[in-house]
């Protein structure tokens, strides 16, 4: 399994603050304990109230800020996983449309509701962001010239604490993977809050399975 560079993840989290925000859109769904959708939303991120921006930045940052190669792991997609009808194509579609395709989001939510294992109501947040990756000189100082634009989505799965209030994420993902300060569309980074008792279904039944019936 490929090792995640901690510094790469910290570089991303520094763009997940109110002053240096890298996100432009957020979408999500609320599920009951049976996996039925209770409601959805899709908003321009910067049009949210400031308190909601702060709360959602905190949720999103949980994924890349996690302990690398323990709570945050790299998983590669095989060629078979990238064929038509598989989740990889849905993730690519959501990234490429910048979360502006409600029908594709609805398909993903329905698939999550069927596969995700939760004994209580939960919320799924998906954020779209982009980051101009600066070139680094040999002394590792940034030259601030963009070599590549990293466009990505972050997903978090959180228990509901009250009226549509998401708690700390129990798991999540970052797609495409950000490896060696570059885009890796053939991999995904998966976050598990409890590495000893992970939501295995996120990998085994959601991210790496056919999403179409």
C-alpha positions as CSV (number, residue, x, y, z in Angstrom):
1,X,0.0,0.0,0.0
2,X,1.3,3.4,-0.9
3,X,2.5,5.6,2.0
4,X,0.8,9.0,2.5
5,X,3.2,11.9,3.1
6,X,2.1,13.8,6.2
7,X,3.4,17.0,4.9
8,X,1.2,16.8,1.8
9,X,-1.9,16.5,4.0
10,X,-0.8,19.4,6.1
11,X,-0.3,21.4,3.0
12,X,-4.0,20.8,2.1
13,X,-5.3,21.5,5.5
14,X,-3.7,25.0,5.4
15,X,-6.2,25.7,2.6
16,X,-9.1,24.7,4.7
17,X,-9.4,27.8,6.9
18,X,-11.8,30.8,6.6
19,X,-9.0,33.0,5.3
20,X,-7.5,30.5,2.9
21,X,-10.6,28.5,1.9
22,X,-10.2,26.2,-1.1
23,X,-13.9,25.1,-1.3
24,X,-16.5,26.5,-3.6
25,X,-19.4,24.1,-3.2
26,X,-21.0,21.8,-0.6
27,X,-23.7,19.2,-1.0
28,X,-25.1,16.7,1.4
29,X,-27.9,14.4,2.6
30,X,-29.5,13.4,5.9
31,X,-30.4,9.8,6.5
32,X,-32.5,8.0,9.1
33,X,-31.3,4.9,10.9
34,X,-32.7,2.7,8.1
35,X,-30.7,4.6,5.4
36,X,-33.6,6.4,4.0
37,X,-32.9,10.0,2.8
38,X,-34.5,12.7,5.1
39,X,-33.4,15.7,3.1
40,X,-30.6,17.0,0.8
41,X,-28.9,20.4,0.1
42,X,-26.6,21.8,-2.5
43,X,-25.1,25.3,-1.9
44,X,-22.3,27.6,-3.0
45,X,-19.9,27.2,-0.1
46,X,-19.1,30.9,0.4
47,X,-22.8,31.8,0.5
48,X,-23.3,29.9,3.8
49,X,-23.5,31.8,7.1
50,X,-20.0,32.2,8.6
51,X,-20.8,29.8,11.4
52,X,-21.7,27.1,8.9
53,X,-18.6,27.8,6.9
54,X,-16.5,27.3,10.0
55,X,-18.4,24.2,11.1
56,X,-18.0,22.5,7.6
57,X,-14.4,23.5,7.3
58,X,-13.8,21.7,10.6
59,X,-15.6,18.6,9.4
60,X,-13.7,18.5,6.1
61,X,-10.3,19.1,7.7
62,X,-10.8,16.0,9.8
63,X,-10.0,13.8,6.8
64,X,-6.6,15.1,5.6
65,X,-5.5,16.1,9.2
66,X,-5.9,12.5,10.4
67,X,-3.0,10.3,11.4
68,X,-1.5,9.3,8.1
69,X,-1.2,5.6,7.2
70,X,-3.3,4.7,10.3
71,X,-6.5,6.6,10.4
72,X,-6.0,7.9,6.8
73,X,-5.0,5.2,4.3
74,X,-4.5,5.0,0.5
75,X,-6.5,2.6,-1.5
76,X,-5.8,2.0,-5.2
77,X,-8.5,1.4,-7.8
78,X,-7.9,-1.5,-10.2
79,X,-8.9,-1.2,-13.8
80,X,-12.0,-3.3,-13.1
81,X,-13.0,-0.7,-10.5
82,X,-13.0,2.1,-13.1
83,X,-15.4,0.5,-15.5
84,X,-18.9,1.9,-16.3
85,X,-21.3,1.6,-13.5
86,X,-18.7,1.6,-10.7
87,X,-18.4,4.2,-7.9
88,X,-15.1,5.5,-9.4
89,X,-17.1,6.9,-12.4
90,X,-19.6,8.6,-10.0
91,X,-16.8,10.2,-8.0
92,X,-15.1,11.4,-11.2
93,X,-18.4,12.8,-12.4
94,X,-19.0,14.6,-9.1
95,X,-15.6,16.1,-9.2
96,X,-15.8,17.2,-12.9
97,X,-19.2,18.8,-12.5
98,X,-18.1,20.5,-9.3
99,X,-21.1,19.0,-7.4
100,X,-23.6,20.8,-9.8
101,X,-25.3,17.6,-11.0
102,X,-28.2,16.9,-8.5
103,X,-29.2,13.7,-10.3
104,X,-25.7,12.2,-9.9
105,X,-25.6,13.2,-6.3
106,X,-29.0,11.6,-5.7
107,X,-27.7,8.4,-7.2
108,X,-24.7,8.4,-4.9
109,X,-26.9,9.2,-1.8
110,X,-29.2,6.3,-2.6
111,X,-26.3,3.9,-3.0
112,X,-24.8,5.1,0.3
113,X,-28.2,4.6,2.0
114,X,-28.3,1.0,0.9
115,X,-24.7,0.2,1.9
116,X,-23.7,2.3,4.9
117,X,-24.0,0.7,8.3
118,X,-25.4,2.9,11.0
119,X,-27.8,2.2,13.9
120,X,-28.7,5.9,14.2
121,X,-29.4,8.9,11.9
122,X,-26.4,10.3,10.1
123,X,-25.3,13.0,7.7
124,X,-23.1,12.9,4.6
125,X,-21.2,16.0,3.5
126,X,-19.5,16.3,0.2
127,X,-17.3,19.4,-0.6
128,X,-15.7,20.4,-3.8
129,X,-12.4,22.2,-3.7
130,X,-9.4,23.2,-5.9
131,X,-5.8,24.0,-5.0
132,X,-3.1,25.5,-7.2
133,X,-0.2,23.4,-6.1
134,X,2.9,25.7,-6.0
135,X,6.2,24.6,-7.4
136,X,8.8,23.9,-4.7
137,X,12.4,24.9,-5.1
138,X,15.2,22.5,-4.2
139,X,15.3,24.0,-0.7
140,X,11.6,23.1,-0.4
141,X,10.5,26.7,-0.3
142,X,7.4,27.5,-2.4
143,X,8.0,29.5,-5.6
144,X,4.2,30.3,-5.8
145,X,4.0,29.4,-9.4
146,X,1.3,26.9,-10.0
147,X,2.5,23.6,-11.5
148,X,-0.8,21.8,-11.3
149,X,-4.4,22.4,-10.1
150,X,-5.6,19.7,-7.7
151,X,-9.4,19.5,-8.0
152,X,-11.0,17.2,-5.5
153,X,-14.0,16.2,-3.4
154,X,-14.0,15.4,0.3
155,X,-16.8,13.2,1.8
156,X,-17.6,12.9,5.5
157,X,-20.0,10.5,7.3
158,X,-21.2,11.9,10.7
159,X,-23.8,10.9,13.3
160,X,-26.6,13.5,13.7
161,X,-26.4,15.2,17.0
162,X,-29.7,17.1,16.7
163,X,-31.7,19.0,14.1
164,X,-29.5,18.5,11.1
165,X,-26.3,19.0,13.1
166,X,-23.5,16.8,12.0
167,X,-21.2,15.4,14.7
168,X,-17.5,14.5,14.3
169,X,-17.0,12.3,11.2
170,X,-16.8,8.5,11.8
171,X,-15.3,8.1,8.4
172,X,-14.7,9.8,5.1
173,X,-12.7,10.0,1.9
174,X,-10.6,12.3,-0.3
175,X,-10.8,11.8,-4.0
176,X,-8.7,11.8,-6.1
177,X,-5.9,11.0,-3.8
178,X,-3.2,13.7,-3.3
179,X,0.1,11.8,-3.5
180,X,3.6,13.3,-3.9
181,X,1.9,16.7,-4.1
182,X,0.0,15.6,-7.3
183,X,-3.3,14.3,-8.5
184,X,-3.7,10.5,-8.4
185,X,-7.1,9.7,-10.0
186,X,-6.4,5.9,-9.6
187,X,-6.5,6.2,-5.8
188,X,-8.6,7.4,-2.9
189,X,-7.7,8.3,0.7
190,X,-10.0,6.8,3.2
191,X,-10.4,8.1,6.8
192,X,-11.6,6.0,9.7
193,X,-12.0,7.7,13.1
194,X,-11.5,4.4,14.9
195,X,-8.9,2.4,13.0
196,X,-9.6,-0.6,15.3
197,X,-13.3,-0.6,14.4
198,X,-13.5,0.9,10.9
199,X,-16.6,1.3,8.7
200,X,-15.3,-1.4,6.4
201,X,-18.4,-1.0,4.2
202,X,-17.2,2.5,3.1
203,X,-14.4,0.7,1.2
204,X,-15.8,-2.7,0.5
205,X,-19.4,-1.8,-0.4
206,X,-19.4,1.8,-1.4
207,X,-16.2,3.1,-2.9
208,X,-15.1,-0.1,-4.6
209,X,-18.4,-1.5,-5.8
210,X,-20.9,-1.1,-8.7
211,X,-23.1,1.9,-7.9
212,X,-25.7,1.2,-10.6
213,X,-28.3,-1.4,-10.4
